[in-house]
């Protein structure tokens, strides 16, 4: 009788291969979709929109505004104290509820 841990490892490897093949077939079908219309396959991969990117003129402008705000807050002691208090209160609200 085979070792149960060996059987479990083999089943996990087989499940992983099945999943990888499924993903590969799905991506291949997606890549070939325009080829049905134009005859030229495309190589498009959707990008994650979960991260912030500072690309283009809008991103550079946003970065400059953030840097200017940080410099302004750093030079004004009263505003710096207000921002620290606000941040502390906001953090305590997030942690409590």
C-alpha positions in Angstrom: 0.0 0.0 0.0 1.5 3.4 -1.0 2.4 6.0 1.6 -0.5 8.4 2.1 1.7 11.5 2.1 3.2 10.4 -1.2 -0.3 10.0 -2.6 -1.4 13.4 -1.4 1.7 15.0 -2.9 1.0 13.3 -6.3 -2.7 14.4 -6.2 -1.6 18.0 -5.4 0.9 18.0 -8.3 -1.8 16.6 -10.7 -4.3 19.2 -9.5 -1.7 21.9 -10.1 -0.9 20.6 -13.6 -4.6 20.6 -14.4 -5.0 24.1 -13.2 -2.0 25.4 -15.2 -3.2 23.7 -18.3 -6.6 25.3 -17.9 -5.1 28.7 -17.4 -2.8 28.2 -20.4 -5.8 27.2 -22.6 -7.8 30.2 -21.4 -5.0 32.6 -22.2 -4.3 31.0 -25.6 -8.0 31.4 -26.5 -7.9 35.0 -25.3 -4.8 35.7 -27.3 -6.2 34.2 -30.5 -9.7 35.9 -30.3 -8.8 38.8 -32.6 -7.1 36.3 -35.0 -10.6 35.0 -35.8 -11.5 38.4 -37.2 -8.3 39.9 -38.5 -6.0 36.9 -38.8 -3.4 38.5 -36.6 -3.2 37.3 -33.0 -2.5 39.8 -30.3 -0.6 39.4 -27.2 -2.6 41.4 -24.7 -2.4 40.6 -21.0 -4.8 42.5 -18.7 -2.9 44.6 -16.2 -3.8 44.8 -12.5 -5.4 48.0 -11.6 -4.8 47.6 -7.9 -1.6 49.7 -7.8 -1.1 53.4 -8.3 1.1 54.4 -11.2 2.6 57.8 -11.7 2.7 57.6 -15.5 2.0 60.5 -17.9 1.5 64.2 -17.2 -1.4 63.6 -14.7 0.7 61.3 -12.6 3.6 63.7 -12.5 1.3 66.6 -11.6 -0.1 64.5 -8.8 3.4 63.6 -7.5 4.4 67.3 -7.6 1.3 68.3 -5.6 1.9 65.6 -3.0 5.6 66.7 -2.6 4.6 70.4 -2.3 2.0 69.5 0.3 4.5 67.6 2.4 7.1 70.4 2.2 4.5 72.9 3.2 3.3 70.9 6.1 6.9 70.2 7.2 7.7 74.0 7.3 4.6 75.2 9.2 4.7 74.0 12.8 1.0 74.8 13.6 -0.2 73.0 10.5 2.2 70.1 11.2 0.7 69.7 14.7 -2.9 69.8 13.2 -2.0 67.1 10.7 -0.4 64.9 13.4 -3.5 65.3 15.5 -5.8 64.5 12.6 -3.7 61.5 11.6 -3.7 60.2 15.2 -7.5 60.6 15.6 -8.1 58.9 12.2 -5.9 56.0 13.1 -7.6 55.5 16.4 -11.0 55.6 14.7 -9.8 52.9 12.2 -8.4 50.7 14.9 -11.4 51.0 17.2 -14.0 50.3 14.6 
